[in-house]
Amino acid sequence: MNHVNIGFAGTGRIARALVSGLCRKEQITLWGYDREPAALKAVTEEFPVSPCPSLEEIARACEVIILAVKPYQIEEVLEVLKPYLSDKHLLISVAAGISTDFIQKCTGESIKVIRAMPNTPAFVGEGMTAICRGTGATAENLALAGELFSSIGRVAVLEEFQMDAATALSGSGPAYMFHIIDSLSGAGITCGLSSREAILLSAQTMLGAAKMVLTSEKSPEELKHEVTTPGGTTEAGLKILNEKNIRQILAETVAAAAARSRELMK
Ligand SMILES: NC(=O)c1ccc[n+]([C@@H]2O[C@H](COP(=O)([O-])OP(=O)(O)OC[C@H]3O[C@@H](n4cnc5c(N)ncnc54)[C@H](OP(=O)(O)O)[C@@H]3O)[C@@H](O)[C@H]2O)c1
C-alpha cells in the first residue's frame, strides 16, 4: 500500500474503534476533525491522530476521508466538504442507511464513495465490516477500503442492495449476542453458577463456537450434529430451542432491523 493520509470527519465512538486498528498500520497518517472539542481531544490524546481545525483542512490534508458522523448529520458535513472535494479524494461513509447514491448526489456524481458497515467488536480487533462501492469508485478504491477495515477485523465485499441485511445482521448483531450471553448467564445463575462464572462460561462458549465455525470446513449445522449425542444433555437443550422456534425469533429480529435500516435511508 502506498502512503495514505486518512481524515476522520467526526471522531466519536466508531471513529475511535477504527483509529485503534488503523494506527497500527504503516504507511498511514491519521487526521481528525470533530465539532465537539472533547471528542477530538480524546482521540488525539490516545492515538497518533493529528487534529485539524476544520473539515476544509481535512479535505486539504487527506486523500481518504472517513465520514463518521450520525446518519442525519451526513448531509451537513457533505455540504461543507463539497467545495474542497476532487478526483484525488475517496470518501468512506460508515453511516447506517446512507447510500452511496445519496452521497454522490450531495457531492457530485464523479466523487468516489465507499459505503461501509463496521461493528463495535472492532474495539477488540474482531470487527465485521461489510463494504460496497458507489458508481464512481474503482476496484482499487474498494481494495484499499478492504485493507483499511481489515485492521479492525474481517471484511466482506457486498453489493449495495445487501447493505441493509449486513446492517441488520453484523452491524446490530453485537447487541443480539450480548443479549444472548446475558440470557444464557441468567440461566446459568438459576442452575447454580455465580454471575462471574456464568458470564465467563457463556461468553467463552460463544467465542469458541464462533471460532470453530470460522476455521472449519463444516457448516454450523454439521458442527451442531457432531456435538449432539442422541439422548444426551445437548439434545435435551436443543429440543427446547426448536420447540420455541429460535430460528423464527432470529429471522424476525434481523428482518425488523433490516426494515429499520431501509426506513433510515428514506
Ligand atoms: N457505534 C456503532 O456501533 C456503529 C457501528 C456501525 C456504524 N456506525 C455509524 O457510525 C456513525 C457514527 O456513529 P458514532 O456512534 O461514532 O457517533 P458519535 O459517537 O456521535 O460520533 C460522531 C461525532 O461526530 C461529530 N459531528 C457531528 N456533526 C459534525 C460536523 N458537522 N462536523 C464535525 N463533527 C461532527 C459529533 O458531534 P456532536 O456530538 O456535537 O453531534 C460526534 O462527536 C453513525 O453514522 C453510525 O451509523 C456506528
The ligand as a Tripos MOL2 file, in Angstrom:
@<TRIPOS>MOLECULE
LIG
   48    52     1     0     0
SMALL
NO_CHARGES

@<TRIPOS>ATOM
      1 N1        -21.3080    2.9990   17.0730 N.am      1 LIG1
      2 C1        -21.5380    1.9080   16.3320 C.2       1 LIG1
      3 O1        -21.6700    0.7740   16.8180 O.2       1 LIG1
      4 C2        -21.6190    1.9980   14.8330 C.ar      1 LIG1
      5 C3        -21.4770    0.8320   14.0560 C.ar      1 LIG1
      6 C4        -21.5160    0.9700   12.6640 C.ar      1 LIG1
      7 C5        -21.7160    2.2120   12.0840 C.ar      1 LIG1
      8 N2        -21.8850    3.2960   12.8730 N.ar      1 LIG1
      9 C6        -22.1020    4.5900   12.2420 C.3       1 LIG1
     10 O2        -21.0520    5.4280   12.5920 O.3       1 LIG1
     11 C7        -21.5080    6.7770   12.5850 C.3       1 LIG1
     12 C8        -21.0120    7.4810   13.8170 C.3       1 LIG1
     13 O3        -21.5240    6.8150   14.9630 O.3       1 LIG1
     14 P1        -20.8640    7.0550   16.3740 P.3       1 LIG1
     15 O4        -21.5410    6.1170   17.3130 O.co2     1 LIG1
     16 O5        -19.3720    7.0410   16.2580 O.co2     1 LIG1
     17 O6        -21.3940    8.5720   16.6390 O.3       1 LIG1
     18 P2        -20.8280    9.6500   17.6740 P.3       1 LIG1
     19 O7        -20.1440    8.9660   18.8160 O.co2     1 LIG1
     20 O8        -21.9630   10.5750   17.9460 O.co2     1 LIG1
     21 O9        -19.7010   10.4270   16.8580 O.3       1 LIG1
     22 C9        -19.9770   11.3690   15.8500 C.3       1 LIG1
     23 C10       -19.1730   12.6270   16.1660 C.3       1 LIG1
     24 O10       -19.2240   13.4750   15.0270 O.3       1 LIG1
     25 C11       -19.4950   14.8050   15.4860 C.3       1 LIG1
     26 N3        -20.0950   15.6260   14.4430 N.ar      1 LIG1
     27 C12       -21.4010   15.7650   14.1180 C.ar      1 LIG1
     28 N4        -21.5760   16.6390   13.1250 N.ar      1 LIG1
     29 C13       -20.3570   17.0990   12.8080 C.ar      1 LIG1
     30 C14       -19.8800   18.0440   11.8620 C.ar      1 LIG1
     31 N5        -20.7110   18.7010   11.0530 N.pl3     1 LIG1
     32 N6        -18.5620   18.2600   11.8040 N.ar      1 LIG1
     33 C15       -17.7180   17.5980   12.6140 C.ar      1 LIG1
     34 N7        -18.0920   16.7290   13.5560 N.ar      1 LIG1
     35 C16       -19.4070   16.4570   13.6440 C.ar      1 LIG1
     36 C17       -20.4230   14.5870   16.6500 C.3       1 LIG1
     37 O11       -20.5270   15.7630   17.4460 O.3       1 LIG1
     38 P3        -21.9330   16.0670   18.2000 P.3       1 LIG1
     39 O12       -21.9440   15.1380   19.3820 O.co2     1 LIG1
     40 O13       -21.8170   17.5260   18.5530 O.co2     1 LIG1
     41 O14       -23.0510   15.7800   17.2350 O.co2     1 LIG1
     42 C18       -19.7390   13.4140   17.3650 C.3       1 LIG1
     43 O15       -18.6860   13.8370   18.1930 O.3       1 LIG1
     44 C19       -23.0430    6.7280   12.5010 C.3       1 LIG1
     45 O16       -23.4750    7.1770   11.2390 O.3       1 LIG1
     46 C20       -23.3980    5.2670   12.6830 C.3       1 LIG1
     47 O17       -24.4840    4.8960   11.8780 O.3       1 LIG1
     48 C21       -21.8090    3.2230   14.2260 C.ar      1 LIG1
@<TRIPOS>BOND
     1     1     2 1
     2     2     3 2
     3     2     4 1
     4     4     5 ar
     5     4    48 ar
     6     5     6 ar
     7     6     7 ar
     8     7     8 ar
     9     8     9 1
    10     8    48 ar
    11     9    10 1
    12     9    46 1
    13    10    11 1
    14    11    12 1
    15    11    44 1
    16    12    13 1
    17    13    14 1
    18    14    15 2
    19    14    16 1
    20    14    17 1
    21    17    18 1
    22    18    19 2
    23    18    20 1
    24    18    21 1
    25    21    22 1
    26    22    23 1
    27    23    24 1
    28    23    42 1
    29    24    25 1
    30    25    26 1
    31    25    36 1
    32    26    27 ar
    33    26    35 ar
    34    27    28 ar
    35    28    29 ar
    36    29    30 ar
    37    29    35 ar
    38    30    31 1
    39    30    32 ar
    40    32    33 ar
    41    33    34 ar
    42    34    35 ar
    43    36    37 1
    44    36    42 1
    45    37    38 1
    46    38    39 2
    47    38    40 1
    48    38    41 1
    49    42    43 1
    50    44    45 1
    51    44    46 1
    52    46    47 1
@<TRIPOS>SUBSTRUCTURE
     1 LIG1         1 GROUP 0 **** ****
